[in-house]
Structure formats: structure tokens, C-alpha cells
Amino acid sequence: MNPEVDKYLNDSAKWKAEQTALRQIILDTFLNEELKWGVPCYTYNKANIVLIHGFKDYCAILFHKGVLLSDPDKVLITPTESSQSARQIRFTNLSQIEALSQVIAAYVFEAIELEKSGAKVNFKPTEAYETPEELKTIFTSKPELEEAFYKLTPGRQRGYLLHFGSAKQSATKTSRIEACIPRIKLGKGLTDCICGLSKRFPSCDGSHKSLK
């Protein structure tokens, strides 16, 4: 049991009982417990297997390679339209978790076996994602930004392209791009920690405050 997760749960204003129950089910599978992205994350040989997180209307466990799970009980949900790999099981009360405790454990064990087998998710290649015209225009005037963008990992590039491209208005796309320029230049992804720009990473050591 990781003391950082203890603190996370003690500070939780909502879903504390539900997340505590999910934690115990997952700990019984003998995964390593960490705090990543500000939430409890469970790993096998340093590979992310499943995490627990809470939202306004539900709490959930998220399987990083959930798309590969067999899902015999038909409980997995695709978090967003752009989610290629991750899948969730969502809950709105403690009794739902208690009723599905054996199913949850079985899915975690299957996820562990998938990781042991070396199974990989076939992601849509970055080249298949459309680059917004607004980003191309900014690249023209900021060649150093273009260089930094294409030095990012393919996953980080995809995250930005989806974020920019999902905006309906051109002005919104441009605004999103400009807001992300400091992250891109630093080599960070959309949800990676940059102190002063994100409140999602309370465990950060504050080493990036100069970038605010």
C-alpha cells in the first residue's frame, strides 16, 4: 500500500468509499501501487495495467490496454471517441462495486496476463491524423515549434492533434494551439506535468515552475 495513495484517498471529497473498495480488489491481485497523473495506478514490471479515477458523475477503473480484454461480462466502456486502447468500468455507488468484485478481479488478472504475453495495441498511425490548417500556419511562422512538435513521441503528437482538431471553430483551434506551445517546446504531452500550468499533478516536485 503506497502512502501517497493513502493521502489521495484521505483527501478525496467524493467517491472515497468506492475508490477504497476498488483499491482493495486491485491490491489483492498483487500489482504494484503508485500515484501517477495524480491518481492511483497499478503496474506490473513498471508497465501500467489499471488505474482508479473519479469524475463528477461516476468513479471508474481504467485498463490501459482494455481494448485487448475479452470482456465476457460486457462491462467495458470506451472513455472517449478517440480512445484506441483504454477502456473503463464505471460505478456510481459502492454496491455496484461489491456486486462486481469478482468480475473486476478477473479482468485485472486477464490484463496482467496480456502484459506478460507482450500483447500490443495496434494504434492508428500518427500520419493518419489530420493536421489542422491553423497548426500548419503557426508552424510556418514558428519553425522551432514545428521541430519541437515532430520530436515528440507519436502518442504525444496524436494527443495534440486530437485536442486541436476536436475544436469546431478556427479561433478555438488557434487558441488551443497557442496555449500548448510551452508544453510542446518542453517536449511534454498534453497531460504531462508542467508546474503552474496544471493542477492535476499534486505530487510533482515543482521543478518546472520557471516555465510558468
C-alpha positions as CSV (number, residue, x, y, z in Angstrom):
1,M,0.0,0.0,0.0
2,N,1.5,3.3,-1.2
3,P,1.4,6.1,1.4
4,E,0.8,8.6,-1.5
5,V,-2.4,6.7,-2.3
6,D,-3.4,6.8,1.3
7,K,-3.1,10.6,1.2
8,Y,-5.0,10.7,-2.1
9,L,-7.9,8.7,-0.6
10,N,-7.9,10.7,2.7
11,D,-8.2,13.9,0.7
12,S,-10.9,12.6,-1.5
13,A,-14.1,14.6,-1.1
14,K,-16.1,12.3,-3.3
15,W,-16.1,8.6,-4.1
16,K,-13.8,7.8,-1.2
17,A,-15.6,4.6,-0.2
18,E,-15.9,3.4,-3.8
19,Q,-12.3,4.1,-4.6
20,T,-11.1,2.4,-1.4
21,A,-13.1,-0.7,-2.3
22,L,-11.6,-0.7,-5.8
23,R,-8.2,-0.3,-4.4
24,Q,-8.5,-3.3,-2.2
25,I,-9.8,-5.5,-5.0
26,I,-6.8,-4.5,-7.2
27,L,-4.3,-4.9,-4.4
28,D,-5.4,-8.5,-4.0
29,T,-4.0,-9.1,-7.5
30,F,-0.5,-8.2,-6.2
31,L,0.1,-5.4,-8.6
32,N,2.5,-2.6,-7.5
33,E,0.7,0.6,-6.3
34,E,1.8,4.0,-7.4
35,L,0.4,7.5,-7.7
36,K,0.6,8.6,-11.4
37,W,-1.2,11.5,-13.1
38,G,-2.5,12.4,-9.6
39,V,-4.5,9.1,-9.2
40,P,-3.8,5.5,-8.0
41,C,-2.1,3.5,-10.7
42,Y,-1.2,-0.2,-10.6
43,T,1.7,-1.6,-12.5
44,Y,3.3,-4.9,-13.4
45,N,7.1,-4.8,-14.1
46,K,6.7,-1.0,-14.5
47,A,4.0,-1.3,-17.1
48,N,0.7,0.4,-16.4
49,I,-2.1,-2.1,-16.0
50,V,-5.1,-0.3,-14.4
51,L,-5.8,3.0,-12.6
52,I,-8.6,4.3,-10.4
53,H,-10.1,7.8,-11.0
54,G,-13.2,9.8,-10.1
55,F,-15.4,12.1,-12.0
56,K,-18.4,14.3,-11.2
57,D,-21.0,11.6,-12.0
58,Y,-19.1,8.3,-11.5
59,C,-15.8,6.7,-10.5
60,A,-14.0,4.2,-12.6
61,I,-11.2,1.8,-13.2
62,L,-9.4,2.2,-16.4
63,F,-7.4,-0.5,-18.2
64,H,-4.6,0.9,-20.3
65,K,-4.9,-2.0,-22.8
66,G,-8.6,-2.5,-22.2
67,V,-9.3,-2.9,-25.9
68,L,-7.5,-6.3,-25.8
69,L,-9.6,-7.7,-22.9
70,S,-12.2,-10.3,-23.9
71,D,-14.9,-8.5,-21.8
72,P,-17.2,-11.6,-21.3
73,D,-19.5,-9.6,-18.9
74,K,-19.8,-6.7,-21.4
75,V,-18.9,-4.1,-18.8
76,L,-16.2,-2.2,-20.6
77,I,-16.8,1.4,-21.8
78,T,-14.8,3.4,-24.3
79,P,-13.9,6.6,-22.4
80,T,-13.9,8.9,-25.5
81,E,-14.4,8.7,-29.2
82,S,-10.6,9.0,-29.7
83,S,-9.7,6.2,-27.2
84,Q,-7.9,3.5,-29.1
85,S,-6.6,1.4,-26.2
86,A,-8.1,2.4,-22.8
87,R,-11.4,1.0,-21.5
88,Q,-13.3,1.8,-18.3
89,I,-15.6,0.1,-15.9
90,R,-17.8,2.8,-14.3
91,F,-19.6,2.9,-11.0
92,T,-22.0,5.2,-9.3
93,N,-22.2,3.6,-5.8
94,L,-20.4,1.1,-3.6
95,S,-23.0,-1.7,-4.0
96,Q,-22.2,-1.9,-7.8
97,I,-18.5,-2.5,-6.9
98,E,-19.3,-5.1,-4.4
99,A,-21.6,-7.0,-6.8
100,L,-18.9,-6.9,-9.5
101,S,-15.9,-7.6,-7.3
102,Q,-15.1,-11.0,-8.8
103,V,-15.5,-9.7,-12.3
104,I,-13.2,-6.8,-11.6
105,A,-10.5,-9.1,-10.2
106,A,-10.9,-11.4,-13.2
107,Y,-10.4,-8.5,-15.6
108,V,-7.3,-7.3,-13.8
109,F,-5.8,-10.8,-13.8
110,E,-6.5,-11.0,-17.6
111,A,-4.9,-7.6,-18.1
112,I,-1.8,-8.9,-16.2
113,E,-1.6,-12.0,-18.4
114,L,-1.9,-9.8,-21.5
115,E,1.0,-7.7,-20.3
116,K,3.1,-10.9,-19.6
117,S,2.4,-12.2,-23.1
118,G,3.7,-9.0,-24.7
119,A,0.4,-8.2,-26.4
120,K,0.4,-4.8,-28.1
121,V,-2.4,-2.5,-29.2
122,N,-2.4,-1.6,-32.9
123,F,-2.7,2.1,-32.8
124,K,-3.8,4.2,-35.7
125,P,-0.5,5.7,-37.1
126,T,0.1,9.4,-36.4
127,E,0.3,10.1,-40.2
128,A,-3.4,9.1,-40.4
129,Y,-4.4,12.1,-38.2
130,E,-5.2,15.3,-39.9
131,T,-3.0,18.3,-39.1
132,P,-5.2,21.3,-38.6
133,E,-4.6,24.2,-41.0
134,E,-4.2,26.5,-38.0
135,L,-1.3,24.4,-36.8
136,K,0.3,24.4,-40.2
137,T,0.1,28.2,-40.3
138,I,1.7,28.6,-36.9
139,F,4.4,26.2,-37.9
140,T,5.2,28.5,-40.9
141,S,5.9,31.4,-38.6
142,K,7.4,29.3,-35.8
143,P,9.7,26.7,-37.4
144,E,11.2,26.0,-33.9
145,L,7.8,24.9,-32.8
146,E,7.4,22.5,-35.7
147,E,10.7,21.0,-35.0
148,A,9.8,20.5,-31.3
149,F,6.4,19.0,-32.3
150,Y,7.9,16.4,-34.5
151,K,10.4,15.4,-31.9
152,L,7.5,14.4,-29.6
153,T,6.6,10.8,-29.3
154,P,3.9,9.6,-31.7
155,G,1.5,9.3,-28.8
156,R,2.0,12.8,-27.7
157,Q,1.6,14.1,-31.2
158,R,-1.7,12.2,-31.6
159,G,-2.9,13.7,-28.3
160,Y,-2.3,17.2,-29.5
161,L,-3.7,16.6,-33.0
162,L,-6.9,15.2,-31.5
163,H,-7.1,18.1,-29.0
164,F,-6.7,20.7,-31.6
165,G,-8.8,19.1,-34.3
166,S,-11.8,18.5,-32.0
167,A,-12.5,22.2,-31.8
168,K,-15.2,23.3,-34.2
169,Q,-14.2,26.9,-34.6
170,S,-10.9,28.0,-36.2
171,A,-10.3,30.6,-33.5
172,T,-10.7,27.9,-30.8
173,K,-8.2,25.7,-32.6
174,T,-5.7,28.6,-32.7
175,S,-6.3,29.3,-29.0
176,R,-5.7,25.7,-28.1
177,I,-2.5,25.6,-30.1
178,E,-1.1,28.8,-28.6
179,A,-1.9,27.6,-25.1
180,C,0.0,24.4,-25.7
181,I,3.2,25.9,-27.1
182,P,5.1,25.9,-23.8
183,R,4.4,22.2,-23.4
184,I,5.4,21.3,-26.9
185,K,8.7,23.2,-26.7
186,L,9.5,21.4,-23.5
187,G,8.8,18.0,-25.1
188,K,5.7,17.4,-22.9
189,G,2.4,15.8,-23.8
190,L,-1.0,17.3,-23.3
191,T,-1.4,15.9,-19.8
192,D,2.2,15.8,-18.7
193,C,3.1,17.9,-15.7
194,I,4.3,21.5,-16.1
195,C,4.1,23.2,-12.7
196,G,1.9,26.3,-12.8
197,L,0.0,25.1,-15.9
198,S,-1.7,22.1,-14.4
199,K,-3.3,21.2,-11.1
200,R,-3.6,17.5,-11.9
201,F,-0.2,16.5,-10.5
202,P,-0.1,17.3,-6.8
203,S,2.9,15.0,-6.3
204,C,5.1,17.0,-8.6
205,D,8.4,18.3,-7.1
206,G,7.9,21.8,-8.5
207,S,10.9,21.6,-10.8
208,H,9.2,23.3,-13.8
209,K,7.9,26.4,-12.0
210,S,10.3,28.6,-14.1
211,L,8.2,27.8,-17.1
212,K,5.0,29.4,-15.8
